Amino acid sequence: MKDVNLQADMLQAMRRLAKSVTIISTSNGAERFAMAATAVDSLSTEPPSLLICINQSASSHAALATGAGFCVNILGLEQQALAHLCSGAIKGEARFSSGNWLTSEDGIPYLGDAQSAILCRQDGHFSYGTHTVFIGRIVRIHTSPRITPLVYLDGRYTTTALPAPAQACAG
Ligand SMILES: Cc1cc2nc3c(=O)[nH]c(=O)nc-3n(C[C@H](O)[C@H](O)[C@H](O)COP(=O)(O)O)c2cc1C
């Protein structure tokens, strides 16, 4: 039986958990998929691996469930519109209409201008409730020198980017 109060309390608690916003991108060979996700975390460095939690109703779920590789694209604060595009009514290929999308050797789409694009082959998955946890074995990483992440906190976008260091005064 559903505990509605506990669900509401959980949602309130999670509003206090700041998460960097990512786009998970994948392909089934014929179609590309991209969706905003914050349920992403590192798993281990031995081997280098991470995990993502994807709702079974998401359009990319079927491709992932057949074992497709994927990319975790960590967004910068200037990419909020892209996060919005990849979590709304516009679906499928139209989500790739903006952003510097490239394709990996394995045929996985990744964002060339992400803070970091972490390409993974899939190394297992299991279902829990409404979601599936997919384990990604990292195969390649493209990282930008900037650390200005787009962050989701209290139901809205923000950032935790540090201010640029003050310039030393000459003379
Ligand atoms: C900031 C943010 C974080 C999200 N995190 C997740 C997530 O971790 N897992 C998930 O399944 N959906 C997450 N979503 C919801 C999906 O992005 C959204 O349902 C998306 O539209 C699903 O893809 P589809 O439209 O192709 O089915 C998030 C949405 C937003 C705006």
The ligand as a Tripos MOL2 file, in Angstrom:
@<TRIPOS>MOLECULE
LIG
   31    33     1     0     0
SMALL
NO_CHARGES

@<TRIPOS>ATOM
      1 C1         16.0400   18.3100  -13.5140 C.3       1 LIG1
      2 C2         15.3970   17.0200  -13.9360 C.ar      1 LIG1
      3 C3         15.9080   15.8160  -13.5040 C.ar      1 LIG1
      4 C4         15.3450   14.5980  -13.9010 C.ar      1 LIG1
      5 N1         15.8990   13.4270  -13.4730 N.ar      1 LIG1
      6 C5         15.3930   12.2550  -13.9000 C.ar      1 LIG1
      7 C6         16.0390   11.0380  -13.5590 C.ar      1 LIG1
      8 O1         17.0660   11.0090  -12.8820 O.2       1 LIG1
      9 N2         15.4800    9.8760  -14.0140 N.ar      1 LIG1
     10 C7         14.3270    9.8680  -14.7700 C.ar      1 LIG1
     11 O2         13.8670    8.7860  -15.1450 O.2       1 LIG1
     12 N3         13.7130   11.0140  -15.1280 N.ar      1 LIG1
     13 C8         14.2370   12.2050  -14.7300 C.ar      1 LIG1
     14 N4         13.6600   13.3710  -15.1110 N.ar      1 LIG1
     15 C9         12.4420   13.3430  -15.9430 C.3       1 LIG1
     16 C10        12.7800   13.1070  -17.4300 C.3       1 LIG1
     17 O3         13.7550   13.9940  -17.9280 O.3       1 LIG1
     18 C11        11.4840   13.3210  -18.2490 C.3       1 LIG1
     19 O4         10.4490   12.5380  -17.7220 O.3       1 LIG1
     20 C12        11.7080   12.9820  -19.6900 C.3       1 LIG1
     21 O5         10.7160   13.6710  -20.4260 O.3       1 LIG1
     22 C13        11.6000   11.4730  -19.9470 C.3       1 LIG1
     23 O6         11.8800   11.2310  -21.2780 O.3       1 LIG1
     24 P1         10.7320   11.0160  -22.4080 P.3       1 LIG1
     25 O7          9.9920   12.3100  -22.4910 O.co2     1 LIG1
     26 O8         11.5920   10.7840  -23.5760 O.co2     1 LIG1
     27 O9          9.8950    9.8830  -22.0160 O.co2     1 LIG1
     28 C14        14.2110   14.6080  -14.7350 C.ar      1 LIG1
     29 C15        13.6790   15.8260  -15.1840 C.ar      1 LIG1
     30 C16        14.2730   17.0160  -14.7860 C.ar      1 LIG1
     31 C17        13.7020   18.3190  -15.2930 C.3       1 LIG1
@<TRIPOS>BOND
     1     1     2 1
     2     2     3 ar
     3     2    30 ar
     4     3     4 ar
     5     4     5 ar
     6     4    28 ar
     7     5     6 ar
     8     6     7 ar
     9     6    13 1
    10     7     8 2
    11     7     9 ar
    12     9    10 ar
    13    10    11 2
    14    10    12 ar
    15    12    13 ar
    16    13    14 ar
    17    14    15 1
    18    14    28 ar
    19    15    16 1
    20    16    17 1
    21    16    18 1
    22    18    19 1
    23    18    20 1
    24    20    21 1
    25    20    22 1
    26    22    23 1
    27    23    24 1
    28    24    25 2
    29    24    26 1
    30    24    27 1
    31    28    29 ar
    32    29    30 ar
    33    30    31 1
@<TRIPOS>SUBSTRUCTURE
     1 LIG1         1 GROUP 0 **** ****
